[in-house]
Amino acid sequence: MPTPPPPAQSGYYARHIFFCLNERKNGEDSCSQHNAQAGFDHCKMRVKQAGLAGQGKVRVNKAGCLDRCAGGPVAVVYPDAVWYSFVDTEDIDEIVDSHLKNGQVVERLLLPPSVGR
């Protein structure tokens, strides 16, 4: 059963989605090497198109290192604390339509808890 974003009683937004856009200079793997910026840009556009952006709704945020680059690119939805790995714009569309709009976690895109830096 779909659950819409919770009311933003204690905050300005009901949900945030943070995209790691970190680029490591030391040659280690990082989300920026896996089209993280394109995922962020597409998500921001889709959230606006779906009418989900703004106070009491959803905010799409850039983030520095989230320390899970081994699964990159990664994004996390709060306050739900749901971590995703994505490959393309279709994955982002599914996160927006299923999770951000209807509150249904996209199981196939979940980042396993064991994946770290």
DOMI-152521 format. One line per 3 residues: their letters; for each residue x, y, z of N, C-alpha, C. Coordinates in Angstrom, 2 decimals. Example, Ala and Ser with C-alpha at 12.3 -4.5 7.8 and 13.67 -1.06 7.14 Angstrom:
AS) 13.19/-5.69/7.80/12.30/-4.50/7.80/13.20/-3.30/7.80; 12.85/-2.25/7.08/13.67/-1.06/7.14/12.90/0.03/7.87;
This chain:
MPT) 0.85/-1.18/0.00/0.00/0.00/0.00/0.89/1.24/0.00; 0.69/2.17/-0.93/1.53/3.38/-1.01/1.37/4.25/0.22; 2.49/4.81/0.66/2.44/5.78/1.75/3.09/7.06/1.26;
PPP) 2.32/8.15/1.25/2.87/9.42/0.79/3.91/9.93/1.77; 4.69/10.93/1.37/5.67/11.50/2.29/4.98/11.91/3.60; 5.64/11.65/4.73/5.05/12.06/6.01/4.94/13.57/6.09;
PAQ) 4.00/14.07/6.88/3.91/15.53/7.01/5.19/16.07/7.64; 5.61/17.22/7.17/6.86/17.82/7.64/6.59/18.66/8.88; 6.14/18.02/9.96/5.80/18.75/11.18/7.04/19.28/11.88;
SGY) 8.10/18.49/11.90/9.27/18.91/12.65/10.36/19.49/11.75; 10.10/19.55/10.47/11.10/20.08/9.56/10.45/20.74/8.36; 11.27/21.29/7.56/10.79/22.03/6.39/10.37/21.10/5.26;
YAR) 11.09/19.97/5.11/10.79/18.99/4.06/10.36/17.67/4.68; 9.53/16.94/3.97/9.09/15.62/4.43/10.18/14.58/4.19; 10.86/14.68/3.05/11.94/13.75/2.71/13.06/14.51/2.02;
HIF) 14.27/14.04/2.26/15.46/14.49/1.52/16.04/13.28/0.82; 16.54/13.48/-0.39/17.37/12.46/-1.02/18.73/13.11/-1.27; 19.75/12.50/-0.72/21.12/12.99/-0.83/21.89/12.12/-1.81;
FCL) 22.55/12.76/-2.76/23.38/12.07/-3.75/24.84/12.35/-3.44; 25.62/11.29/-3.26/27.06/11.45/-3.09/27.65/11.89/-4.42; 28.30/13.03/-4.43/28.97/13.54/-5.63/30.47/13.63/-5.40;
NER) 30.95/12.90/-4.41/32.35/12.98/-4.02/33.29/12.48/-5.12; 34.43/13.17/-5.22/35.50/12.75/-6.12/36.77/12.63/-5.30; 37.31/11.43/-5.21/38.54/11.21/-4.46/39.74/11.48/-5.37;
KNG) 40.69/12.22/-4.87/41.87/12.59/-5.64/42.96/11.52/-5.59; 42.86/10.60/-4.64/43.92/9.61/-4.45/43.77/8.36/-5.32; 42.84/8.37/-6.25/42.67/7.24/-7.14/41.68/6.19/-6.65;
EDS) 41.21/6.34/-5.40/40.20/5.41/-4.89/38.90/5.61/-5.64; 38.10/4.55/-5.69/36.79/4.60/-6.33/35.94/5.66/-5.64; 35.16/6.39/-6.42/34.26/7.39/-5.86/33.02/7.50/-6.73;
CSQ) 31.97/8.00/-6.13/30.68/8.09/-6.82/30.73/8.97/-8.06; 31.55/10.01/-8.03/31.63/10.91/-9.19/32.12/10.19/-10.45; 32.85/9.10/-10.27/33.33/8.32/-11.42/32.23/7.46/-12.04;
HNA) 31.05/7.44/-11.41/29.97/6.57/-11.87/28.70/7.36/-12.20; 28.87/8.54/-12.78/27.75/9.36/-13.24/26.80/9.82/-12.14; 27.34/10.05/-10.94/26.50/10.51/-9.84/25.86/11.86/-10.14;
QAG) 26.60/12.75/-10.78/26.06/14.09/-11.09/24.85/13.97/-12.02; 24.94/13.10/-13.01/23.82/12.90/-13.94/22.59/12.36/-13.20; 22.82/11.46/-12.24/21.71/10.93/-11.44/21.07/12.02/-10.61;
FDH) 21.89/12.86/-9.98/21.39/13.98/-9.20/20.56/14.92/-10.08; 21.13/15.32/-11.22/20.44/16.25/-12.12/19.10/15.69/-12.59; 19.10/14.41/-12.95/17.86/13.79/-13.42/16.83/13.72/-12.30;
CKM) 17.26/13.37/-11.10/16.33/13.28/-9.97/15.71/14.64/-9.67; 16.54/15.67/-9.66/16.04/17.03/-9.39/14.96/17.43/-10.41; 15.23/17.12/-11.69/14.26/17.42/-12.74/12.96/16.63/-12.55;
RVK) 13.08/15.34/-12.27/11.90/14.47/-12.13/11.06/14.85/-10.91; 11.71/15.21/-9.81/10.98/15.62/-8.61/10.18/16.87/-8.90; 10.77/17.82/-9.62/10.04/19.04/-10.00/8.88/18.71/-10.93;
QAG) 9.14/17.88/-11.96/8.09/17.50/-12.91/6.91/16.82/-12.23; 7.21/16.02/-11.21/6.16/15.27/-10.51/5.43/16.11/-9.47; 5.85/17.37/-9.31/5.21/18.24/-8.33/5.55/17.88/-6.90;
LAG) 6.69/17.23/-6.71/7.09/16.78/-5.38/8.05/17.74/-4.68; 8.51/18.77/-5.37/9.51/19.68/-4.81/8.85/20.76/-3.97; 9.53/21.15/-2.92/9.07/22.30/-2.15/8.76/21.98/-0.70;
QGK) 8.40/23.00/0.03/8.13/22.89/1.46/7.09/21.81/1.73; 7.40/20.96/2.70/6.49/19.89/3.07/6.56/18.69/2.15; 7.44/18.76/1.16/7.54/17.68/0.18/8.96/17.13/0.16;
VRV) 9.59/17.12/-1.01/10.90/16.48/-1.19/11.96/17.50/-1.56; 13.16/17.30/-1.03/14.32/18.11/-1.39/15.40/17.18/-1.93; 15.96/17.51/-3.08/17.06/16.76/-3.68/18.34/17.51/-3.36;
NKA) 19.28/16.84/-2.66/20.49/17.48/-2.18/21.76/16.82/-2.71; 22.77/17.66/-2.92/24.13/17.17/-3.19/24.76/16.84/-1.85; 25.63/15.83/-1.86/26.37/15.49/-0.64/27.81/15.21/-1.00;
GCL) 28.67/15.43/-0.04/30.05/14.99/-0.17/30.08/13.49/0.08; 31.21/12.99/0.49/31.38/11.56/0.69/30.41/11.03/1.75; 29.69/9.99/1.37/28.80/9.29/2.30/29.45/8.00/2.79;
DRC) 30.70/7.78/2.38/31.54/6.67/2.83/31.02/5.29/2.40; 30.34/5.25/1.26/29.84/3.97/0.75/30.11/3.87/-0.75; 31.20/4.47/-1.18/31.52/4.57/-2.61/31.72/3.22/-3.30;
AGG) 32.01/2.17/-2.53/32.18/0.84/-3.14/30.90/0.39/-3.84; 29.77/0.95/-3.46/28.50/0.61/-4.09/28.02/1.68/-5.03; 28.90/2.61/-5.34/28.54/3.82/-6.07/28.03/3.61/-7.48;
PVA) 27.27/4.58/-7.91/26.89/5.79/-7.19/25.80/5.48/-6.15; 25.78/6.25/-5.08/24.82/6.02/-4.02/24.01/7.28/-3.72; 22.81/7.01/-3.20/21.92/8.06/-2.72/21.22/7.51/-1.49;
VVY) 20.83/8.39/-0.59/20.13/7.97/0.62/18.92/8.88/0.83; 17.80/8.27/1.21/16.56/8.99/1.46/16.34/9.08/2.97; 16.18/10.31/3.46/15.87/10.53/4.88/14.54/11.25/4.97;
PDA) 13.76/11.00/6.03/14.13/10.34/7.27/14.05/8.82/7.23; 13.80/8.25/6.07/13.60/6.81/5.96/14.89/6.00/6.13; 16.06/6.64/5.96/17.36/5.96/6.06/17.45/4.79/5.10;
VWY) 17.00/5.01/3.87/17.05/3.98/2.83/18.16/4.35/1.85; 19.11/3.42/1.68/20.27/3.62/0.83/20.07/2.92/-0.50; 20.34/3.66/-1.59/20.20/3.11/-2.94/21.52/3.19/-3.70;
SFV) 21.67/2.25/-4.62/22.67/2.33/-5.67/21.88/2.36/-6.97; 22.33/3.14/-7.92/21.59/3.28/-9.17/22.55/3.20/-10.35; 21.99/2.90/-11.52/22.81/2.74/-12.71/22.46/3.78/-13.76;
DTE) 21.18/4.07/-13.93/20.76/4.93/-15.03/19.53/5.76/-14.65; 19.04/6.53/-15.61/17.89/7.39/-15.34/16.62/6.60/-15.05; 16.51/5.40/-15.59/15.34/4.57/-15.31/15.30/4.20/-13.83;
DID) 16.48/3.93/-13.25/16.55/3.64/-11.81/16.11/4.86/-11.00; 16.56/6.03/-11.40/16.18/7.26/-10.71/14.67/7.48/-10.82; 14.12/7.26/-12.01/12.67/7.40/-12.20/11.91/6.49/-11.25;
EIV) 12.40/5.26/-11.09/11.74/4.31/-10.21/11.81/4.75/-8.75; 12.95/5.30/-8.34/13.08/5.81/-6.97/12.11/6.97/-6.74; 12.04/7.88/-7.71/11.13/9.03/-7.59/9.68/8.56/-7.53;
DSH) 9.28/7.74/-8.50/7.88/7.33/-8.59/7.46/6.41/-7.46; 8.30/5.47/-7.09/7.93/4.50/-6.07/8.15/5.03/-4.65; 9.36/5.49/-4.37/9.69/5.87/-3.00/9.31/7.31/-2.66;
LKN) 9.82/8.25/-3.44/9.59/9.65/-3.09/8.13/10.07/-3.26; 7.45/9.49/-4.21/6.04/9.84/-4.45/5.08/8.98/-3.64; 5.34/7.65/-3.59/4.38/6.73/-3.00/4.86/6.01/-1.74;
GQV) 6.08/6.28/-1.29/6.56/5.69/-0.06/6.92/4.22/-0.14; 7.04/3.67/-1.35/7.39/2.26/-1.52/8.87/2.13/-1.86; 9.61/1.46/-0.99/11.04/1.25/-1.19/11.26/0.40/-2.43;
VER) 12.27/0.77/-3.22/12.62/0.02/-4.43/13.65/-1.04/-4.02; 13.16/-2.20/-3.69/13.99/-3.28/-3.13/15.18/-3.63/-4.02; 14.97/-3.68/-5.32/16.03/-4.13/-6.22/17.21/-3.16/-6.28;
LLL) 17.03/-1.92/-5.84/18.09/-0.92/-5.88/18.73/-0.67/-4.51; 18.32/-1.41/-3.49/18.87/-1.21/-2.16/20.36/-1.53/-2.12; 21.08/-0.69/-1.44/22.52/-0.91/-1.24/22.67/-1.85/-0.04;
PPS) 23.33/-2.99/-0.23/23.48/-3.92/0.89/24.18/-3.25/2.08; 23.75/-3.57/3.31/24.32/-2.92/4.48/25.81/-3.16/4.66; 26.33/-4.20/4.06/27.76/-4.53/4.21/28.66/-3.68/3.33;
VGR) 28.08/-2.96/2.36/28.89/-2.16/1.44/29.29/-0.86/2.12; 30.59/-0.65/2.18/31.11/0.57/2.78/32.01/1.30/1.81; 33.04/1.86/2.33/33.96/2.65/1.54/34.62/1.81/0.48;
